[in-house]
């Protein structure tokens, strides 16, 4: 899925670079050189470049604000709420108390959906590896926020209409008619509440399925299975968040994950060292390149092992952000798998590093 704001930022950057080049070329053209002195050309060029820089920065900041999850959440289609005041709420409480409770429940629903959407947007921004899950959850709630707000506003207008009518007509007659209308809105609100429960239940099911997928990848990962997950790099923010979460579940698991990271850095350092030495020692290029390939493979394997653990930990972390119970079987299973699989993967990485360390002896005949 194309990140449209990022795409626009790329276009702005390209056009800005082209504009800078064209401005510089323009002020170096023979026509301008013949017309303006060197001092005037330099001043005009400086002013033009500064103006172009300011325009680029303004556009960049505006698009960055557009990309912000909170901005995206606030700019989504919503209906302005027109809430009841205390007098209006007292009226409906007296005439039809169940409807007053329903009104309060609708307010709670609207706030819950709003917070859920904001949470989804924030998580998707920081944890793109789980975009498929989060997009599915958001899609399921699209429109629900507006529908609940519309129902609340319609109910509010019905209540205000009854109050105003009772000021000029028989209050007993108006209250009887309002009571009849209240039953209709009670029915609509019940349907909306049931619909919302179904959506929350479906969200729980999506989380459980996602946890199961992450657990299977952790236990039986391979290139194709990992490719199907459309792997993305973990940001520094995501890496810190997930490591902290794993450490809170089991410090030993977090320590073993840290060992894998250290082994990856070791393999990377050895690979870079051999690359430099092979350039300086052309006569030893063949054995050094072969040894370097072992360290490259060790680094790649370590990164894959690390990614599998991080993806599983991130899936569990996201599930907790939606208040999945710790006793939930899918959640409990992935935490168990993290505790059992991480030591095995750390051991596999150590064996790979050991094999690479012993590899040069095989080429001593060179």
Protein Blocks (a to p, Z undefined) as FASTA:
>chain_A
ZZfklmmmmmmmmmmmmmmmmmmmmmmpmklmmmpcfklmmmmmmmmmmmmmmmmmmmmm
mmmmmmpmklmmmmpccdddddddfklmmmmmmmmmmlmmmmmmmmmmmmmmmmmmmmmm
mmmmmmmmlmmmmmmmmmmmgojlmmmmmmmmmmmmmmmmmmmmmmmmcfklmmmmmmmm
mmmmmmmmmmmmmmmmmmmmmmmmmmmmmmmmmmmmmmmgcfklmmmnopadddfklmmm
mmmmmmmmommlmmmmmmmmmmmmmmmmmmmmmmmmmmmmmmlmmmmmmmmmmmmmmmmm
mmmmmmmmmmmmmmmmmmmmnopafklmklmmmmmmmmmmmmmmmmmmmmmmmmmmmmmm
mmmmZZ
